[in-house]
Amino acid sequence: MTAMRTAKFKRTAAACLALLGWAALALGYIRFAGAMSAQNISLTEASIRFLSFFAIQANILTALVLTAFALRTGPEEWLVHPFVRSAVCAYILLVGLIYVTMLRPTEPVESATSFNIIVMHDLMPVAYLVFWLTCVRKAGLRWYDPLLWTIYPLFYLGFILVRGKLSGFYPYPFIDARTLGYAGVAANTAGLLAVCAAIGMVLVVIGWALSRRKPS
């Protein structure tokens, strides 16, 4: 009975976090689309720009994993493998770290204190880390998984550079090839990938330690 109650509590908590995440994404999209419309930018272009932010993509992945966990009906639930759930943890932690160290100091107060920004950049990284620590199976993680997890952000950065060349829009100043040049962007990219891999390695080590303490 206690195990059933614990499982139910975890699913309920995941559902609440998922709803919070989806709400923040929806509100963020509405606000962003409105700001783009004021600049005479089409809804299609505004939508592409909104989705081109790594923070948005990471929060979508986070909300998907939480939703899948909340709706699971057994051992075959969607997105069950620890590789996927742990990769998402690395991505959302990277989002929080970048925001705190690089973006928040330059962001207007009214933006930094808005509901969607706080949820996506401050709350969700911490909440998902707690979810990962308490709800995600750790057995099966491999030492080289963090290297595989960098494939997605590397592909993302490549896409942003190509689209930025065509559209002139770069979602973040540290990957803006117009001002930094491709050499500067390459250096920043290498640094970001190294940080992502380091976060992933810490998760793997923690996962190994936790998986030895209790059944997977």
PyMOL commands that place a pseudoatom at each C-alpha (Angstrom):
pseudoatom trace, name=CA, resn=MET, resi=1, chain=A, elem=C, hetatm=0, pos=[0.000, 0.000, 0.000]
pseudoatom trace, name=CA, resn=THR, resi=2, chain=A, elem=C, hetatm=0, pos=[2.804, 2.416, 0.878]
pseudoatom trace, name=CA, resn=ALA, resi=3, chain=A, elem=C, hetatm=0, pos=[4.556, 1.719, -2.438]
pseudoatom trace, name=CA, resn=MET, resi=4, chain=A, elem=C, hetatm=0, pos=[1.294, 2.344, -4.309]
pseudoatom trace, name=CA, resn=ARG, resi=5, chain=A, elem=C, hetatm=0, pos=[0.757, 5.626, -2.505]
pseudoatom trace, name=CA, resn=THR, resi=6, chain=A, elem=C, hetatm=0, pos=[4.331, 6.687, -3.205]
pseudoatom trace, name=CA, resn=ALA, resi=7, chain=A, elem=C, hetatm=0, pos=[3.959, 5.875, -6.904]
pseudoatom trace, name=CA, resn=LYS, resi=8, chain=A, elem=C, hetatm=0, pos=[0.667, 7.774, -7.052]
pseudoatom trace, name=CA, resn=PHE, resi=9, chain=A, elem=C, hetatm=0, pos=[2.235, 10.775, -5.324]
pseudoatom trace, name=CA, resn=LYS, resi=10, chain=A, elem=C, hetatm=0, pos=[5.133, 10.785, -7.793]
pseudoatom trace, name=CA, resn=ARG, resi=11, chain=A, elem=C, hetatm=0, pos=[2.783, 10.645, -10.775]
pseudoatom trace, name=CA, resn=THR, resi=12, chain=A, elem=C, hetatm=0, pos=[0.644, 13.428, -9.318]
pseudoatom trace, name=CA, resn=ALA, resi=13, chain=A, elem=C, hetatm=0, pos=[3.691, 15.613, -8.698]
pseudoatom trace, name=CA, resn=ALA, resi=14, chain=A, elem=C, hetatm=0, pos=[4.939, 14.942, -12.230]
pseudoatom trace, name=CA, resn=ALA, resi=15, chain=A, elem=C, hetatm=0, pos=[1.510, 15.859, -13.616]
pseudoatom trace, name=CA, resn=CYS, resi=16, chain=A, elem=C, hetatm=0, pos=[1.498, 19.156, -11.708]
pseudoatom trace, name=CA, resn=LEU, resi=17, chain=A, elem=C, hetatm=0, pos=[4.984, 20.003, -12.947]
pseudoatom trace, name=CA, resn=ALA, resi=18, chain=A, elem=C, hetatm=0, pos=[4.022, 19.061, -16.507]
pseudoatom trace, name=CA, resn=LEU, resi=19, chain=A, elem=C, hetatm=0, pos=[0.945, 21.314, -16.391]
pseudoatom trace, name=CA, resn=LEU, resi=20, chain=A, elem=C, hetatm=0, pos=[3.067, 24.140, -15.012]
pseudoatom trace, name=CA, resn=GLY, resi=21, chain=A, elem=C, hetatm=0, pos=[5.612, 23.625, -17.767]
pseudoatom trace, name=CA, resn=TRP, resi=22, chain=A, elem=C, hetatm=0, pos=[3.003, 23.569, -20.542]
pseudoatom trace, name=CA, resn=ALA, resi=23, chain=A, elem=C, hetatm=0, pos=[1.344, 26.685, -19.094]
pseudoatom trace, name=CA, resn=ALA, resi=24, chain=A, elem=C, hetatm=0, pos=[4.659, 28.558, -19.057]
pseudoatom trace, name=CA, resn=LEU, resi=25, chain=A, elem=C, hetatm=0, pos=[5.382, 27.514, -22.641]
pseudoatom trace, name=CA, resn=ALA, resi=26, chain=A, elem=C, hetatm=0, pos=[1.930, 28.591, -23.808]
pseudoatom trace, name=CA, resn=LEU, resi=27, chain=A, elem=C, hetatm=0, pos=[2.169, 31.949, -22.056]
pseudoatom trace, name=CA, resn=GLY, resi=28, chain=A, elem=C, hetatm=0, pos=[5.680, 32.469, -23.371]
pseudoatom trace, name=CA, resn=TYR, resi=29, chain=A, elem=C, hetatm=0, pos=[4.539, 31.762, -26.915]
pseudoatom trace, name=CA, resn=ILE, resi=30, chain=A, elem=C, hetatm=0, pos=[1.599, 34.177, -26.651]
pseudoatom trace, name=CA, resn=ARG, resi=31, chain=A, elem=C, hetatm=0, pos=[3.838, 36.951, -25.347]
pseudoatom trace, name=CA, resn=PHE, resi=32, chain=A, elem=C, hetatm=0, pos=[6.565, 36.297, -27.894]
pseudoatom trace, name=CA, resn=ALA, resi=33, chain=A, elem=C, hetatm=0, pos=[4.127, 36.144, -30.809]
pseudoatom trace, name=CA, resn=GLY, resi=34, chain=A, elem=C, hetatm=0, pos=[2.560, 39.408, -29.636]
pseudoatom trace, name=CA, resn=ALA, resi=35, chain=A, elem=C, hetatm=0, pos=[5.949, 41.130, -29.477]
pseudoatom trace, name=CA, resn=MET, resi=36, chain=A, elem=C, hetatm=0, pos=[6.830, 39.848, -32.952]
pseudoatom trace, name=CA, resn=SER, resi=37, chain=A, elem=C, hetatm=0, pos=[3.483, 40.989, -34.328]
pseudoatom trace, name=CA, resn=ALA, resi=38, chain=A, elem=C, hetatm=0, pos=[4.214, 44.492, -33.058]
pseudoatom trace, name=CA, resn=GLN, resi=39, chain=A, elem=C, hetatm=0, pos=[7.335, 44.371, -35.257]
pseudoatom trace, name=CA, resn=ASN, resi=40, chain=A, elem=C, hetatm=0, pos=[5.282, 43.269, -38.273]
pseudoatom trace, name=CA, resn=ILE, resi=41, chain=A, elem=C, hetatm=0, pos=[6.743, 39.767, -38.175]
pseudoatom trace, name=CA, resn=SER, resi=42, chain=A, elem=C, hetatm=0, pos=[4.420, 37.028, -39.365]
pseudoatom trace, name=CA, resn=LEU, resi=43, chain=A, elem=C, hetatm=0, pos=[3.032, 34.388, -37.021]
pseudoatom trace, name=CA, resn=THR, resi=44, chain=A, elem=C, hetatm=0, pos=[4.877, 31.677, -38.942]
pseudoatom trace, name=CA, resn=GLU, resi=45, chain=A, elem=C, hetatm=0, pos=[8.231, 33.397, -38.552]
pseudoatom trace, name=CA, resn=ALA, resi=46, chain=A, elem=C, hetatm=0, pos=[7.450, 34.212, -34.922]
pseudoatom trace, name=CA, resn=SER, resi=47, chain=A, elem=C, hetatm=0, pos=[6.674, 30.544, -34.258]
pseudoatom trace, name=CA, resn=ILE, resi=48, chain=A, elem=C, hetatm=0, pos=[9.938, 29.427, -35.864]
pseudoatom trace, name=CA, resn=ARG, resi=49, chain=A, elem=C, hetatm=0, pos=[11.883, 31.960, -33.841]
pseudoatom trace, name=CA, resn=PHE, resi=50, chain=A, elem=C, hetatm=0, pos=[10.159, 30.919, -30.626]
pseudoatom trace, name=CA, resn=LEU, resi=51, chain=A, elem=C, hetatm=0, pos=[11.016, 27.269, -31.222]
pseudoatom trace, name=CA, resn=SER, resi=52, chain=A, elem=C, hetatm=0, pos=[14.595, 28.171, -32.136]
pseudoatom trace, name=CA, resn=PHE, resi=53, chain=A, elem=C, hetatm=0, pos=[15.422, 28.950, -28.500]
pseudoatom trace, name=CA, resn=PHE, resi=54, chain=A, elem=C, hetatm=0, pos=[17.194, 26.015, -26.871]
pseudoatom trace, name=CA, resn=ALA, resi=55, chain=A, elem=C, hetatm=0, pos=[15.431, 26.842, -23.604]
pseudoatom trace, name=CA, resn=ILE, resi=56, chain=A, elem=C, hetatm=0, pos=[12.070, 26.372, -25.299]
pseudoatom trace, name=CA, resn=GLN, resi=57, chain=A, elem=C, hetatm=0, pos=[13.080, 23.061, -26.840]
pseudoatom trace, name=CA, resn=ALA, resi=58, chain=A, elem=C, hetatm=0, pos=[14.506, 21.790, -23.545]
pseudoatom trace, name=CA, resn=ASN, resi=59, chain=A, elem=C, hetatm=0, pos=[11.356, 22.793, -21.682]
pseudoatom trace, name=CA, resn=ILE, resi=60, chain=A, elem=C, hetatm=0, pos=[9.187, 21.040, -24.260]
pseudoatom trace, name=CA, resn=LEU, resi=61, chain=A, elem=C, hetatm=0, pos=[11.232, 17.867, -23.799]
pseudoatom trace, name=CA, resn=THR, resi=62, chain=A, elem=C, hetatm=0, pos=[10.982, 18.249, -20.028]
pseudoatom trace, name=CA, resn=ALA, resi=63, chain=A, elem=C, hetatm=0, pos=[7.214, 18.680, -20.141]
pseudoatom trace, name=CA, resn=LEU, resi=64, chain=A, elem=C, hetatm=0, pos=[6.901, 15.659, -22.449]
pseudoatom trace, name=CA, resn=VAL, resi=65, chain=A, elem=C, hetatm=0, pos=[8.894, 13.410, -20.120]
pseudoatom trace, name=CA, resn=LEU, resi=66, chain=A, elem=C, hetatm=0, pos=[6.924, 14.572, -17.077]
pseudoatom trace, name=CA, resn=THR, resi=67, chain=A, elem=C, hetatm=0, pos=[3.639, 14.075, -18.922]
pseudoatom trace, name=CA, resn=ALA, resi=68, chain=A, elem=C, hetatm=0, pos=[4.654, 10.592, -20.018]
pseudoatom trace, name=CA, resn=PHE, resi=69, chain=A, elem=C, hetatm=0, pos=[5.631, 9.681, -16.459]
pseudoatom trace, name=CA, resn=ALA, resi=70, chain=A, elem=C, hetatm=0, pos=[2.360, 11.034, -15.057]
pseudoatom trace, name=CA, resn=LEU, resi=71, chain=A, elem=C, hetatm=0, pos=[0.291, 9.038, -17.573]
pseudoatom trace, name=CA, resn=ARG, resi=72, chain=A, elem=C, hetatm=0, pos=[2.264, 5.812, -17.388]
pseudoatom trace, name=CA, resn=THR, resi=73, chain=A, elem=C, hetatm=0, pos=[0.292, 2.596, -16.921]
pseudoatom trace, name=CA, resn=GLY, resi=74, chain=A, elem=C, hetatm=0, pos=[3.119, 0.113, -16.440]
pseudoatom trace, name=CA, resn=PRO, resi=75, chain=A, elem=C, hetatm=0, pos=[6.728, -0.722, -17.240]
pseudoatom trace, name=CA, resn=GLU, resi=76, chain=A, elem=C, hetatm=0, pos=[6.230, 0.054, -20.927]
pseudoatom trace, name=CA, resn=GLU, resi=77, chain=A, elem=C, hetatm=0, pos=[5.434, 3.733, -20.462]
pseudoatom trace, name=CA, resn=TRP, resi=78, chain=A, elem=C, hetatm=0, pos=[6.580, 6.166, -23.101]
pseudoatom trace, name=CA, resn=LEU, resi=79, chain=A, elem=C, hetatm=0, pos=[10.054, 7.666, -22.754]
pseudoatom trace, name=CA, resn=VAL, resi=80, chain=A, elem=C, hetatm=0, pos=[10.946, 5.158, -20.063]
pseudoatom trace, name=CA, resn=HIS, resi=81, chain=A, elem=C, hetatm=0, pos=[14.629, 4.608, -20.782]
pseudoatom trace, name=CA, resn=PRO, resi=82, chain=A, elem=C, hetatm=0, pos=[16.991, 6.361, -18.346]
pseudoatom trace, name=CA, resn=PHE, resi=83, chain=A, elem=C, hetatm=0, pos=[19.149, 7.446, -21.309]
pseudoatom trace, name=CA, resn=VAL, resi=84, chain=A, elem=C, hetatm=0, pos=[16.355, 9.731, -22.550]
pseudoatom trace, name=CA, resn=ARG, resi=85, chain=A, elem=C, hetatm=0, pos=[15.242, 11.038, -19.186]
pseudoatom trace, name=CA, resn=SER, resi=86, chain=A, elem=C, hetatm=0, pos=[18.825, 11.685, -18.105]
pseudoatom trace, name=CA, resn=ALA, resi=87, chain=A, elem=C, hetatm=0, pos=[19.665, 13.468, -21.367]
pseudoatom trace, name=CA, resn=VAL, resi=88, chain=A, elem=C, hetatm=0, pos=[16.713, 15.785, -20.823]
pseudoatom trace, name=CA, resn=CYS, resi=89, chain=A, elem=C, hetatm=0, pos=[17.988, 16.443, -17.304]
pseudoatom trace, name=CA, resn=ALA, resi=90, chain=A, elem=C, hetatm=0, pos=[21.358, 17.501, -18.716]
pseudoatom trace, name=CA, resn=TYR, resi=91, chain=A, elem=C, hetatm=0, pos=[19.656, 19.823, -21.230]
pseudoatom trace, name=CA, resn=ILE, resi=92, chain=A, elem=C, hetatm=0, pos=[17.355, 21.561, -18.762]
pseudoatom trace, name=CA, resn=LEU, resi=93, chain=A, elem=C, hetatm=0, pos=[20.203, 21.997, -16.263]
pseudoatom trace, name=CA, resn=LEU, resi=94, chain=A, elem=C, hetatm=0, pos=[22.280, 23.538, -19.049]
pseudoatom trace, name=CA, resn=VAL, resi=95, chain=A, elem=C, hetatm=0, pos=[19.419, 25.955, -19.717]
pseudoatom trace, name=CA, resn=GLY, resi=96, chain=A, elem=C, hetatm=0, pos=[19.302, 27.016, -16.075]
pseudoatom trace, name=CA, resn=LEU, resi=97, chain=A, elem=C, hetatm=0, pos=[23.071, 27.399, -15.821]
pseudoatom trace, name=CA, resn=ILE, resi=98, chain=A, elem=C, hetatm=0, pos=[23.344, 29.486, -18.990]
pseudoatom trace, name=CA, resn=TYR, resi=99, chain=A, elem=C, hetatm=0, pos=[20.472, 31.697, -17.934]
pseudoatom trace, name=CA, resn=VAL, resi=100, chain=A, elem=C, hetatm=0, pos=[21.822, 32.391, -14.454]
pseudoatom trace, name=CA, resn=THR, resi=101, chain=A, elem=C, hetatm=0, pos=[25.410, 33.026, -15.539]
pseudoatom trace, name=CA, resn=MET, resi=102, chain=A, elem=C, hetatm=0, pos=[25.052, 34.647, -18.963]
pseudoatom trace, name=CA, resn=LEU, resi=103, chain=A, elem=C, hetatm=0, pos=[21.548, 35.898, -19.728]
pseudoatom trace, name=CA, resn=ARG, resi=104, chain=A, elem=C, hetatm=0, pos=[19.891, 37.072, -16.532]
pseudoatom trace, name=CA, resn=PRO, resi=105, chain=A, elem=C, hetatm=0, pos=[22.452, 39.854, -15.853]
pseudoatom trace, name=CA, resn=THR, resi=106, chain=A, elem=C, hetatm=0, pos=[21.562, 41.480, -19.193]
pseudoatom trace, name=CA, resn=GLU, resi=107, chain=A, elem=C, hetatm=0, pos=[17.805, 40.885, -19.116]
pseudoatom trace, name=CA, resn=PRO, resi=108, chain=A, elem=C, hetatm=0, pos=[15.296, 43.625, -18.190]
pseudoatom trace, name=CA, resn=VAL, resi=109, chain=A, elem=C, hetatm=0, pos=[13.782, 43.181, -14.735]
pseudoatom trace, name=CA, resn=GLU, resi=110, chain=A, elem=C, hetatm=0, pos=[10.222, 42.935, -16.072]
pseudoatom trace, name=CA, resn=SER, resi=111, chain=A, elem=C, hetatm=0, pos=[11.251, 40.035, -18.300]
pseudoatom trace, name=CA, resn=ALA, resi=112, chain=A, elem=C, hetatm=0, pos=[13.399, 38.233, -15.736]
pseudoatom trace, name=CA, resn=THR, resi=113, chain=A, elem=C, hetatm=0, pos=[10.559, 38.291, -13.206]
pseudoatom trace, name=CA, resn=SER, resi=114, chain=A, elem=C, hetatm=0, pos=[7.791, 37.152, -15.569]
pseudoatom trace, name=CA, resn=PHE, resi=115, chain=A, elem=C, hetatm=0, pos=[5.987, 33.894, -14.811]
pseudoatom trace, name=CA, resn=ASN, resi=116, chain=A, elem=C, hetatm=0, pos=[7.095, 31.985, -17.885]
pseudoatom trace, name=CA, resn=ILE, resi=117, chain=A, elem=C, hetatm=0, pos=[10.758, 32.985, -17.529]
pseudoatom trace, name=CA, resn=ILE, resi=118, chain=A, elem=C, hetatm=0, pos=[10.886, 32.023, -13.859]
pseudoatom trace, name=CA, resn=VAL, resi=119, chain=A, elem=C, hetatm=0, pos=[9.229, 28.653, -14.511]
pseudoatom trace, name=CA, resn=MET, resi=120, chain=A, elem=C, hetatm=0, pos=[11.293, 27.702, -17.568]
pseudoatom trace, name=CA, resn=HIS, resi=121, chain=A, elem=C, hetatm=0, pos=[14.685, 28.970, -16.426]
pseudoatom trace, name=CA, resn=ASP, resi=122, chain=A, elem=C, hetatm=0, pos=[14.620, 28.805, -12.624]
pseudoatom trace, name=CA, resn=LEU, resi=123, chain=A, elem=C, hetatm=0, pos=[11.959, 26.397, -11.400]
pseudoatom trace, name=CA, resn=MET, resi=124, chain=A, elem=C, hetatm=0, pos=[11.976, 23.665, -14.032]
pseudoatom trace, name=CA, resn=PRO, resi=125, chain=A, elem=C, hetatm=0, pos=[15.724, 22.891, -13.929]
pseudoatom trace, name=CA, resn=VAL, resi=126, chain=A, elem=C, hetatm=0, pos=[15.573, 22.387, -10.160]
pseudoatom trace, name=CA, resn=ALA, resi=127, chain=A, elem=C, hetatm=0, pos=[12.223, 20.562, -10.224]
pseudoatom trace, name=CA, resn=TYR, resi=128, chain=A, elem=C, hetatm=0, pos=[13.288, 18.199, -12.982]
pseudoatom trace, name=CA, resn=LEU, resi=129, chain=A, elem=C, hetatm=0, pos=[16.558, 17.443, -11.199]
pseudoatom trace, name=CA, resn=VAL, resi=130, chain=A, elem=C, hetatm=0, pos=[14.550, 16.433, -8.117]
pseudoatom trace, name=CA, resn=PHE, resi=131, chain=A, elem=C, hetatm=0, pos=[12.293, 14.335, -10.366]
pseudoatom trace, name=CA, resn=TRP, resi=132, chain=A, elem=C, hetatm=0, pos=[15.339, 12.674, -11.916]
pseudoatom trace, name=CA, resn=LEU, resi=133, chain=A, elem=C, hetatm=0, pos=[16.881, 11.940, -8.529]
pseudoatom trace, name=CA, resn=THR, resi=134, chain=A, elem=C, hetatm=0, pos=[13.726, 10.445, -7.042]
pseudoatom trace, name=CA, resn=CYS, resi=135, chain=A, elem=C, hetatm=0, pos=[11.750, 8.936, -9.915]
pseudoatom trace, name=CA, resn=VAL, resi=136, chain=A, elem=C, hetatm=0, pos=[14.051, 7.967, -12.785]
pseudoatom trace, name=CA, resn=ARG, resi=137, chain=A, elem=C, hetatm=0, pos=[15.759, 4.586, -13.051]
pseudoatom trace, name=CA, resn=LYS, resi=138, chain=A, elem=C, hetatm=0, pos=[19.534, 5.032, -13.117]
pseudoatom trace, name=CA, resn=ALA, resi=139, chain=A, elem=C, hetatm=0, pos=[20.684, 1.489, -13.962]
pseudoatom trace, name=CA, resn=GLY, resi=140, chain=A, elem=C, hetatm=0, pos=[21.994, 1.195, -17.494]
pseudoatom trace, name=CA, resn=LEU, resi=141, chain=A, elem=C, hetatm=0, pos=[23.660, 4.594, -17.799]
pseudoatom trace, name=CA, resn=ARG, resi=142, chain=A, elem=C, hetatm=0, pos=[27.056, 4.335, -19.500]
pseudoatom trace, name=CA, resn=TRP, resi=143, chain=A, elem=C, hetatm=0, pos=[30.166, 6.467, -19.104]
pseudoatom trace, name=CA, resn=TYR, resi=144, chain=A, elem=C, hetatm=0, pos=[29.980, 7.660, -22.721]
pseudoatom trace, name=CA, resn=ASP, resi=145, chain=A, elem=C, hetatm=0, pos=[26.279, 8.614, -22.655]
pseudoatom trace, name=CA, resn=PRO, resi=146, chain=A, elem=C, hetatm=0, pos=[27.121, 12.292, -21.929]
pseudoatom trace, name=CA, resn=LEU, resi=147, chain=A, elem=C, hetatm=0, pos=[29.088, 12.397, -25.186]
pseudoatom trace, name=CA, resn=LEU, resi=148, chain=A, elem=C, hetatm=0, pos=[26.055, 11.084, -27.058]
pseudoatom trace, name=CA, resn=TRP, resi=149, chain=A, elem=C, hetatm=0, pos=[23.876, 13.666, -25.338]
pseudoatom trace, name=CA, resn=THR, resi=150, chain=A, elem=C, hetatm=0, pos=[25.933, 16.469, -26.911]
pseudoatom trace, name=CA, resn=ILE, resi=151, chain=A, elem=C, hetatm=0, pos=[24.825, 15.391, -30.403]
pseudoatom trace, name=CA, resn=TYR, resi=152, chain=A, elem=C, hetatm=0, pos=[21.478, 17.132, -30.028]
pseudoatom trace, name=CA, resn=PRO, resi=153, chain=A, elem=C, hetatm=0, pos=[22.834, 20.538, -28.888]
pseudoatom trace, name=CA, resn=LEU, resi=154, chain=A, elem=C, hetatm=0, pos=[25.533, 20.293, -31.570]
pseudoatom trace, name=CA, resn=PHE, resi=155, chain=A, elem=C, hetatm=0, pos=[22.883, 19.715, -34.230]
pseudoatom trace, name=CA, resn=TYR, resi=156, chain=A, elem=C, hetatm=0, pos=[20.854, 22.568, -32.730]
pseudoatom trace, name=CA, resn=LEU, resi=157, chain=A, elem=C, hetatm=0, pos=[23.768, 24.994, -32.932]
pseudoatom trace, name=CA, resn=GLY, resi=158, chain=A, elem=C, hetatm=0, pos=[24.472, 23.988, -36.523]
pseudoatom trace, name=CA, resn=PHE, resi=159, chain=A, elem=C, hetatm=0, pos=[20.847, 24.578, -37.472]
pseudoatom trace, name=CA, resn=ILE, resi=160, chain=A, elem=C, hetatm=0, pos=[20.812, 27.977, -35.756]
pseudoatom trace, name=CA, resn=LEU, resi=161, chain=A, elem=C, hetatm=0, pos=[23.927, 29.096, -37.622]
pseudoatom trace, name=CA, resn=VAL, resi=162, chain=A, elem=C, hetatm=0, pos=[22.478, 28.062, -40.985]
pseudoatom trace, name=CA, resn=ARG, resi=163, chain=A, elem=C, hetatm=0, pos=[19.130, 29.683, -40.321]
pseudoatom trace, name=CA, resn=GLY, resi=164, chain=A, elem=C, hetatm=0, pos=[20.765, 32.745, -38.813]
pseudoatom trace, name=CA, resn=LYS, resi=165, chain=A, elem=C, hetatm=0, pos=[22.775, 33.178, -41.999]
pseudoatom trace, name=CA, resn=LEU, resi=166, chain=A, elem=C, hetatm=0, pos=[19.555, 33.083, -44.025]
pseudoatom trace, name=CA, resn=SER, resi=167, chain=A, elem=C, hetatm=0, pos=[17.223, 35.011, -41.719]
pseudoatom trace, name=CA, resn=GLY, resi=168, chain=A, elem=C, hetatm=0, pos=[19.565, 37.226, -39.696]
pseudoatom trace, name=CA, resn=PHE, resi=169, chain=A, elem=C, hetatm=0, pos=[18.003, 36.003, -36.436]
pseudoatom trace, name=CA, resn=TYR, resi=170, chain=A, elem=C, hetatm=0, pos=[20.127, 34.449, -33.710]
pseudoatom trace, name=CA, resn=PRO, resi=171, chain=A, elem=C, hetatm=0, pos=[18.295, 33.545, -30.482]
pseudoatom trace, name=CA, resn=TYR, resi=172, chain=A, elem=C, hetatm=0, pos=[21.305, 34.102, -28.202]
pseudoatom trace, name=CA, resn=PRO, resi=173, chain=A, elem=C, hetatm=0, pos=[24.102, 36.696, -28.262]
pseudoatom trace, name=CA, resn=PHE, resi=174, chain=A, elem=C, hetatm=0, pos=[26.827, 34.098, -27.646]
pseudoatom trace, name=CA, resn=ILE, resi=175, chain=A, elem=C, hetatm=0, pos=[26.019, 32.348, -30.947]
pseudoatom trace, name=CA, resn=ASP, resi=176, chain=A, elem=C, hetatm=0, pos=[25.459, 35.496, -33.001]
pseudoatom trace, name=CA, resn=ALA, resi=177, chain=A, elem=C, hetatm=0, pos=[27.827, 35.067, -35.929]
pseudoatom trace, name=CA, resn=ARG, resi=178, chain=A, elem=C, hetatm=0, pos=[27.180, 38.627, -37.110]
pseudoatom trace, name=CA, resn=THR, resi=179, chain=A, elem=C, hetatm=0, pos=[28.903, 40.140, -34.088]
pseudoatom trace, name=CA, resn=LEU, resi=180, chain=A, elem=C, hetatm=0, pos=[31.207, 37.329, -32.944]
pseudoatom trace, name=CA, resn=GLY, resi=181, chain=A, elem=C, hetatm=0, pos=[32.220, 35.834, -36.253]
pseudoatom trace, name=CA, resn=TYR, resi=182, chain=A, elem=C, hetatm=0, pos=[32.259, 32.108, -36.849]
pseudoatom trace, name=CA, resn=ALA, resi=183, chain=A, elem=C, hetatm=0, pos=[35.508, 31.667, -34.914]
pseudoatom trace, name=CA, resn=GLY, resi=184, chain=A, elem=C, hetatm=0, pos=[33.952, 33.255, -31.836]
pseudoatom trace, name=CA, resn=VAL, resi=185, chain=A, elem=C, hetatm=0, pos=[30.802, 31.172, -32.193]
pseudoatom trace, name=CA, resn=ALA, resi=186, chain=A, elem=C, hetatm=0, pos=[32.896, 28.011, -32.598]
pseudoatom trace, name=CA, resn=ALA, resi=187, chain=A, elem=C, hetatm=0, pos=[34.764, 28.783, -29.381]
pseudoatom trace, name=CA, resn=ASN, resi=188, chain=A, elem=C, hetatm=0, pos=[31.511, 29.408, -27.495]
pseudoatom trace, name=CA, resn=THR, resi=189, chain=A, elem=C, hetatm=0, pos=[29.997, 26.264, -28.984]
pseudoatom trace, name=CA, resn=ALA, resi=190, chain=A, elem=C, hetatm=0, pos=[32.925, 24.160, -27.819]
pseudoatom trace, name=CA, resn=GLY, resi=191, chain=A, elem=C, hetatm=0, pos=[32.557, 25.600, -24.341]
pseudoatom trace, name=CA, resn=LEU, resi=192, chain=A, elem=C, hetatm=0, pos=[28.822, 24.937, -24.207]
pseudoatom trace, name=CA, resn=LEU, resi=193, chain=A, elem=C, hetatm=0, pos=[29.241, 21.362, -25.405]
pseudoatom trace, name=CA, resn=ALA, resi=194, chain=A, elem=C, hetatm=0, pos=[31.950, 20.795, -22.799]
pseudoatom trace, name=CA, resn=VAL, resi=195, chain=A, elem=C, hetatm=0, pos=[29.648, 22.104, -20.072]
pseudoatom trace, name=CA, resn=CYS, resi=196, chain=A, elem=C, hetatm=0, pos=[26.812, 19.893, -21.319]
pseudoatom trace, name=CA, resn=ALA, resi=197, chain=A, elem=C, hetatm=0, pos=[29.096, 16.846, -21.278]
pseudoatom trace, name=CA, resn=ALA, resi=198, chain=A, elem=C, hetatm=0, pos=[30.349, 17.740, -17.791]
pseudoatom trace, name=CA, resn=ILE, resi=199, chain=A, elem=C, hetatm=0, pos=[26.798, 18.044, -16.468]
pseudoatom trace, name=CA, resn=GLY, resi=200, chain=A, elem=C, hetatm=0, pos=[25.996, 14.710, -18.058]
pseudoatom trace, name=CA, resn=MET, resi=201, chain=A, elem=C, hetatm=0, pos=[29.021, 13.026, -16.520]
pseudoatom trace, name=CA, resn=VAL, resi=202, chain=A, elem=C, hetatm=0, pos=[28.029, 14.271, -13.071]
pseudoatom trace, name=CA, resn=LEU, resi=203, chain=A, elem=C, hetatm=0, pos=[24.557, 12.819, -13.628]
pseudoatom trace, name=CA, resn=VAL, resi=204, chain=A, elem=C, hetatm=0, pos=[26.000, 9.484, -14.722]
pseudoatom trace, name=CA, resn=VAL, resi=205, chain=A, elem=C, hetatm=0, pos=[28.247, 9.275, -11.644]
pseudoatom trace, name=CA, resn=ILE, resi=206, chain=A, elem=C, hetatm=0, pos=[25.311, 10.136, -9.381]
pseudoatom trace, name=CA, resn=GLY, resi=207, chain=A, elem=C, hetatm=0, pos=[23.192, 7.603, -11.252]
pseudoatom trace, name=CA, resn=TRP, resi=208, chain=A, elem=C, hetatm=0, pos=[25.775, 4.868, -10.713]
pseudoatom trace, name=CA, resn=ALA, resi=209, chain=A, elem=C, hetatm=0, pos=[25.931, 5.625, -7.013]
pseudoatom trace, name=CA, resn=LEU, resi=210, chain=A, elem=C, hetatm=0, pos=[22.156, 5.663, -6.567]
pseudoatom trace, name=CA, resn=SER, resi=211, chain=A, elem=C, hetatm=0, pos=[21.552, 2.545, -8.645]
pseudoatom trace, name=CA, resn=ARG, resi=212, chain=A, elem=C, hetatm=0, pos=[23.850, 0.564, -6.369]
pseudoatom trace, name=CA, resn=ARG, resi=213, chain=A, elem=C, hetatm=0, pos=[21.845, 1.541, -3.320]
pseudoatom trace, name=CA, resn=LYS, resi=214, chain=A, elem=C, hetatm=0, pos=[18.419, 0.377, -4.501]
pseudoatom trace, name=CA, resn=PRO, resi=215, chain=A, elem=C, hetatm=0, pos=[16.859, -1.832, -7.154]
pseudoatom trace, name=CA, resn=SER, resi=216, chain=A, elem=C, hetatm=0, pos=[16.554, -0.299, -10.647]
for i in range(1, 216): cmd.bond("trace and resi %d" % i, "trace and resi %d" % (i + 1))
show_as sticks, trace
zoom trace
